[in-house]
Amino acid sequence: MNSAANLGQDDIWANHDEEFRDPSEIIAYWQGVHETDPRLFEYETRGQWWEILQHCEITLLVTREYEHLLVALHTDACAGPLISVMRMPHPSGLAVDRSHGIVYAASTRNPNRVYDLMPVQALLPRLDVQEMPLDGQPLIPIRTRFLPGCFYLHDLAVIGGELYANSVGQNAVIRLTPSGHYERVWWPKCIETPNGPIFGQNHLQLNSIAAGESVETSFFSASTDEVTALRPGDPDFPVNRRGVIFSGTLREAIARGLTRPHSARLHRGRLWVNNSGYGEVGLIQNGRFWTVARLPGWTRGLRFYENVMFVGTSRVLPRFRQYAPGLDVDTSQCGLYALDIESGEILGSIIWPFGNQIFAIEWVPAIFTKGFPFRPPGHLSGAHEKTLFYAFQPPHTQEV
């Protein structure tokens, strides 16, 4: 391959002319967007995985953070299973504004970004574009906000019609506005000092939001509620049984004994959480964690649809082996599980043998969208995708 130094002037200009012609590169702000290893999309299903998605009539959205992938899974009786993707730098939290039909996705690199995505329902009338079918109302980004990398955004949640995020780097929860501004709205009492709250460095790994009707009626998970010299990102930080659940009202821990808890969620009045370091998912009752199911991987990502809960599992990154004292790290799997919420029985699963990390799970009705415009493994933009992004009619709000 010729280096840029060996190119002539005409070749350099020709390269400039060809750069950033692909919509997938524009979306991700990333020219290496097509370098995804196709093995990341190989999968195995067990049980009634696709049948459950079809019965629920939903599209499942999943962030695979270290693979830089936002993935949609859908199936129906006619087309069968459909997996679509959007490349995004280190995606983490997901949230759905069901009043306005907006999907939010956090991208946690430096700087942080939050994508607002909506489904395309029509193309603009153009003399230079022929009509084409918009199969499944593809989900596309319609707005992106940049935020400082030190915010270290994790979970996202829509509370009272507004968007909130865990700013792990500030030990706080922030409210995000469409204009790109933010406001700290909640933090635990344990970071308060005579000189004011400690917002300048991550001390707690405050990483998920169990969204209630307000911030005060919500709950938040963290790896600890003690500010010490050793911080959660330090390899020597002692994680075992130090995790907590904070009450939004009390701003203090109301449950202890967890290990790297994640993906706290409220469902039908009950508080659920992943006890990640032990590969567990379960309930918080009377200040204690009660295991409902144990899975073969670092449990992260949790979302409910009626009596089914979808739980993600990840392989454990080698540098974080000490954070998973309750797991067989070497056999941890990357996948999604559909479980019965009462018995914990595994109803179905999808496993990515070459997969890495699941962060968040969300669902939307299949009639809202069947996924993204791009298909793995190469997900190159063809003529259909280029026309879509050239002439899409800006989406309008809708109830989901």
ZIZIVEN-V838937 format. One record per helix or strand. SS is the DSSP state (A for helix, B for strand). FROM is the first residue (numbers start at 0). LEN is the number of residues. If there is no record, write none. Layout:
BEGIN
ss | from | len
SS | FROM | LEN
SS | FROM | LEN
END
This chain:
BEGIN
ss | from | len
A | 3 | 3
A | 8 | 10
A | 22 | 6
A | 37 | 4
B | 43 | 4
A | 48 | 8
B | 57 | 7
A | 64 | 3
B | 68 | 8
B | 79 | 8
B | 90 | 7
B | 101 | 7
B | 111 | 8
B | 122 | 1
B | 138 | 9
A | 148 | 3
B | 152 | 7
B | 161 | 6
A | 167 | 3
B | 171 | 5
B | 181 | 5
A | 188 | 3
B | 207 | 3
B | 218 | 4
B | 242 | 5
B | 252 | 6
B | 260 | 7
B | 269 | 6
A | 275 | 3
B | 279 | 6
B | 287 | 7
B | 297 | 8
B | 307 | 7
A | 317 | 6
A | 328 | 3
B | 334 | 6
B | 345 | 6
B | 360 | 5
B | 371 | 1
B | 373 | 2
A | 382 | 9
B | 391 | 1
END
